[in-house]
Amino acid sequence: MNGIGNPLDIWPAAASASAVESDMLILAFTAVILLLTVPIFLAITYFAFRYRQGVAADRTHSEARSNLIELSWMIIPFVLTLFFFFWGARMFDAHRHAPPGAMQIDAIGRQWMWKFQYPGGQSEINDLHVPIGQPVVLRMISQDVIHALYIPALRIQMDVLPGRYTDMWFKADKPGSYHLFCSEYCGTDHSVMGGTLTIMAPADYQDWLSHAGSDTTLGAAGEVLFSSYGCAGCHKGDSTVRAPSLVGLYGKPVPLEAGGTVEADDQFIRDKILTPDKTRIAGYKQVMPSFKGIIAEDDLLRLIAYIKASGQKTGRADDHHSLP
Amino acid sequence: MTTTAYRDTAVPHGTIDAPDDYLHVTHTLRSWLLTTDHKRIGILYLIAITGFFIIGAIAAGLVRLALVVPDGSIFTNDTYNKLFTIHGVVMVWFFLIPSIPATFGNFLLPIMIGTKDLAFPRLNLLSWYIFMSGALFAMAAVVAGGIDTGWTFYAPFSTTYSNGYVILALVGVIVVGFSSILTGLNFVVTVHTMRAPGMTWFRMPIFVWTIYATSLIFLLATPVITIALILLVMERAFQIGIFDPALGGDPVLFEHLFWFYSHPAVYIMVLPGMGVISEIVPAFSQKRIFGYKFIAYATIALATITFFVWGHHMFVNGQSEYASMSFSFLSFAVAVPSAVKVYNWTATIHKGDLRLDTPMLYAMGYIGLFVLGGLTGLFLATLAIDEHVHDTYYVVAHFHYIMVGGTMLAFLGGLHYWWPKFTGRMYNEAWGRVSALLLFVGFNVTFFPQFLLGYLGMPRRYHVYPPEFQLLNILSSAGATILAVGYIFPMVYLLWSLWFGKRAPDNPWDAKGLEWMTTSPPPLHNFKTPPVVDFEPYDYALKVPERD
């Protein structure tokens, strides 16, 4: 089936349970809003005829001002709408926290294309394939300006920033092809920086993966880069330079020279590679050179995948490469 | 108290060739360009912003033309990007922000509080020259080849990647900011120090309250955009890393600075419109405004809360989840003072003695469109809904309902309401009503389909779009042609009335307020005798029910 619309659609296809709930939220909110506003419109229209100059009507009114009526039309609509604030905030909160075990796909934005990298090492330009029923978290970064990845069928979008990872997760449940757009204005070809999200049944997805052409996983590719960029020269156990081993580093607190600790997450590892001077690690002399302008965002994500996998007893379910 | 006390009784009613009315005391171009009369400066602004409105509207027309086809075959992508940028920059900074405050505010504020001019008349003229200098830079950027950043100037696109004349346009906007600040300062000082004897705070017309609140926003918010844009210029010109991560900067910082000004700027555009409506509705209902104090306080409340909601433009940019929730909640709170206004206007109409003349038609259109625009803002403030419709045509439709449906209709309503006072001439009422109707219909046909487009998932600033969105886009463009006619009509018949219109009496609407107690047009110093205020605002005759 196809989620790309036709000209007579007035409602977009919904490809996840969360998208359906978004629709419920806006429909319910619209109903309450209509309840609050239709009477105003009817009243204004009615008054316009009833009290038109020259029309006989009872126009007597007292000078007394009722604070009660003012307070009631301040408070009652506000309290009614607050229900929707909570509903929207609860959904938003759920959208911020991917469930554990979500499959991570990397998304790299640049003027004017998207690149997606899968855990198995496959990569695609402007096309994204995901299976139904499996939570997927997109870890996103831009190589140049601010972009945003927007998937209307899932009712979600997230900015894709240069220099900072952002996440967006979803669990699709309706196979089909759907639009994916860049929704943050990014220059000349902003409006053609899009592609297709293909949601597939798990068996079809495995079939697609096996034909998408990759013999190394993302982490294994990262391991190759770890040597070729020279990281291994210092960070391998038998090195003559005193540099910390990165085995088991991911997710651990790292003590800082300035005191305190910082969690070794994707952002920390990326920043440490590009701007090592900014965070000095306690107990080590800062001798690491900057790799800014040398390692591109897609390779950084491969390196992170490698460091993440190294020292993990059980890697991600889809991550089968050998550990160092 | 007689209404003739403040006009020169030697001048017959409806005479515009009176020697001392502000239009006729002097006639030379020099006397206009070097004037310190707040009324003439108001007219100078009116002429200038009408010119900028035409430029911005032509750009909008070309944008709507481009979107008739989905494949972007009418212009290049770069040309399209420049068109919507010109439309946004010109409409926001050179039309909407100065629209009501700098024209009606300048002309009416001193008259409404019973004084002969603003506190600093020469500073007022300087504000206009600063405004025009800023406009010169912005227009130079357009003529030189345009800019393609969008009116939001997001970094690092604007600082590192854009090929347009960004610095020239930024300088234009920075300069215009100083004009806003000086005008705001002038208005605040005038309201505090120049009110006529007896003109207490709670005798001021709501229009004065809204201009006062707007002036506070001018003073408090504008410096922030000035600084933010100067930093952009520094980064673009000298590669000083502030916003571009490649230079060690943070692009989200710019978004914070930009919206810290640009959200309050929405209220710079909205509050004066509310003020205009609060004058028109009682006048054409011949009834005291309902809940005067609540409306006045709601004005101040809006001007305050507006400083605490900027983060609702940034729900999906990676800002802290809890910051987003706080901004969402505070944005819901904005609905309270807004609702106060709408309900009170409705209650004012109730049991009034209604005349559905042109200004009142605009006012009623305003109420409808403002309600729709405001409430779709509540949807956008709802976090999970914004995740879907953020940066889509839904947002475009929402803010056009506020800016065009709200501010523009209020501006035109006010222009018709005070036209006899400004010019001493009456416009043709039938043409006025037809135009108001055309604008209302054209506006809705243009922008309502954009709500649907946005919910269907069409992102904004898209030159090329999926073909299934074409039908709604054509509908929107068709509406824009009706809208264009609705704009052209008033330009023609209002100009026509300057020479051929009937002479206006001092108070053609039987309205209350000091501006209706002086001649049309007012004398150079506004009143023959300085007024003493011994009456309440909107003191229309009460129709008290008879007691049994």
Chai-1 contact restraints between the chains, C-beta under 6 A:
chainA,res_idxA,chainB,res_idxB,connection_type,confidence,min_distance_angstrom,max_distance_angstrom,comment,restraint_id
A,G5,B,E468,contact,1.0,0.0,6.0,A-B,restraint_1
A,N6,B,E468,contact,1.0,0.0,6.0,A-B,restraint_2
A,P7,B,E468,contact,1.0,0.0,6.0,A-B,restraint_3
A,P7,B,L471,contact,1.0,0.0,6.0,A-B,restraint_4
A,I10,B,L452,contact,1.0,0.0,6.0,A-B,restraint_5
A,P12,B,L456,contact,1.0,0.0,6.0,A-B,restraint_6
A,P12,B,G457,contact,1.0,0.0,6.0,A-B,restraint_7
A,S22,B,A384,contact,1.0,0.0,6.0,A-B,restraint_8
A,S22,B,H388,contact,1.0,0.0,6.0,A-B,restraint_9
A,L25,B,A384,contact,1.0,0.0,6.0,A-B,restraint_10
A,I26,B,I385,contact,1.0,0.0,6.0,A-B,restraint_11
A,I33,B,L375,contact,1.0,0.0,6.0,A-B,restraint_12
A,T37,B,V371,contact,1.0,0.0,6.0,A-B,restraint_13
A,I40,B,T346,contact,1.0,0.0,6.0,A-B,restraint_14
A,A43,B,T346,contact,1.0,0.0,6.0,A-B,restraint_15
A,I44,B,T346,contact,1.0,0.0,6.0,A-B,restraint_16
A,F47,B,I349,contact,1.0,0.0,6.0,A-B,restraint_17
A,F47,B,H350,contact,1.0,0.0,6.0,A-B,restraint_18
A,Y51,B,G352,contact,1.0,0.0,6.0,A-B,restraint_19
A,Y51,B,L354,contact,1.0,0.0,6.0,A-B,restraint_20
A,R52,B,L354,contact,1.0,0.0,6.0,A-B,restraint_21
A,Q53,B,D353,contact,1.0,0.0,6.0,A-B,restraint_22
A,Q53,B,L354,contact,1.0,0.0,6.0,A-B,restraint_23
A,Q53,B,R355,contact,1.0,0.0,6.0,A-B,restraint_24
A,R59,B,K351,contact,1.0,0.0,6.0,A-B,restraint_25
A,R59,B,K543,contact,1.0,0.0,6.0,A-B,restraint_26
A,T60,B,K543,contact,1.0,0.0,6.0,A-B,restraint_27
A,T60,B,P545,contact,1.0,0.0,6.0,A-B,restraint_28
A,H61,B,K351,contact,1.0,0.0,6.0,A-B,restraint_29
A,E63,B,L542,contact,1.0,0.0,6.0,A-B,restraint_30
A,E70,B,G291,contact,1.0,0.0,6.0,A-B,restraint_31
A,E70,B,F294,contact,1.0,0.0,6.0,A-B,restraint_32
A,W73,B,Y343,contact,1.0,0.0,6.0,A-B,restraint_33
A,M74,B,V336,contact,1.0,0.0,6.0,A-B,restraint_34
A,M74,B,V340,contact,1.0,0.0,6.0,A-B,restraint_35
A,P77,B,A339,contact,1.0,0.0,6.0,A-B,restraint_36
A,F78,B,V336,contact,1.0,0.0,6.0,A-B,restraint_37
A,T81,B,F332,contact,1.0,0.0,6.0,A-B,restraint_38
A,F84,B,T382,contact,1.0,0.0,6.0,A-B,restraint_39
A,F85,B,F329,contact,1.0,0.0,6.0,A-B,restraint_40
A,F85,B,F332,contact,1.0,0.0,6.0,A-B,restraint_41
A,G88,B,T382,contact,1.0,0.0,6.0,A-B,restraint_42
A,G88,B,L383,contact,1.0,0.0,6.0,A-B,restraint_43
A,G88,B,A384,contact,1.0,0.0,6.0,A-B,restraint_44
A,A89,B,M325,contact,1.0,0.0,6.0,A-B,restraint_45
A,A89,B,L383,contact,1.0,0.0,6.0,A-B,restraint_46
A,M91,B,A384,contact,1.0,0.0,6.0,A-B,restraint_47
A,F92,B,L383,contact,1.0,0.0,6.0,A-B,restraint_48
A,F92,B,A384,contact,1.0,0.0,6.0,A-B,restraint_49
A,R96,B,E321,contact,1.0,0.0,6.0,A-B,restraint_50
A,V145,B,P156,contact,1.0,0.0,6.0,A-B,restraint_51
A,V145,B,F157,contact,1.0,0.0,6.0,A-B,restraint_52
A,V145,B,Y161,contact,1.0,0.0,6.0,A-B,restraint_53
A,I146,B,Y154,contact,1.0,0.0,6.0,A-B,restraint_54
A,I146,B,P251,contact,1.0,0.0,6.0,A-B,restraint_55
A,P152,B,G457,contact,1.0,0.0,6.0,A-B,restraint_56
A,R155,B,H388,contact,1.0,0.0,6.0,A-B,restraint_57
A,I156,B,E387,contact,1.0,0.0,6.0,A-B,restraint_58
A,Q157,B,V316,contact,1.0,0.0,6.0,A-B,restraint_59
A,M158,B,V316,contact,1.0,0.0,6.0,A-B,restraint_60
A,D159,B,V316,contact,1.0,0.0,6.0,A-B,restraint_61
A,D159,B,N317,contact,1.0,0.0,6.0,A-B,restraint_62
A,P162,B,P245,contact,1.0,0.0,6.0,A-B,restraint_63
A,G163,B,P245,contact,1.0,0.0,6.0,A-B,restraint_64
A,T166,B,G318,contact,1.0,0.0,6.0,A-B,restraint_65
A,F181,B,P459,contact,1.0,0.0,6.0,A-B,restraint_66
A,S183,B,D391,contact,1.0,0.0,6.0,A-B,restraint_67
A,S183,B,P459,contact,1.0,0.0,6.0,A-B,restraint_68
A,Y185,B,G150,contact,1.0,0.0,6.0,A-B,restraint_69
A,Y185,B,R461,contact,1.0,0.0,6.0,A-B,restraint_70
A,G187,B,Y161,contact,1.0,0.0,6.0,A-B,restraint_71
A,T188,B,N77,contact,1.0,0.0,6.0,A-B,restraint_72
A,T188,B,D78,contact,1.0,0.0,6.0,A-B,restraint_73
A,D189,B,N77,contact,1.0,0.0,6.0,A-B,restraint_74
A,S191,B,Y462,contact,1.0,0.0,6.0,A-B,restraint_75
A,S191,B,H463,contact,1.0,0.0,6.0,A-B,restraint_76
A,S191,B,V464,contact,1.0,0.0,6.0,A-B,restraint_77
A,V192,B,V464,contact,1.0,0.0,6.0,A-B,restraint_78
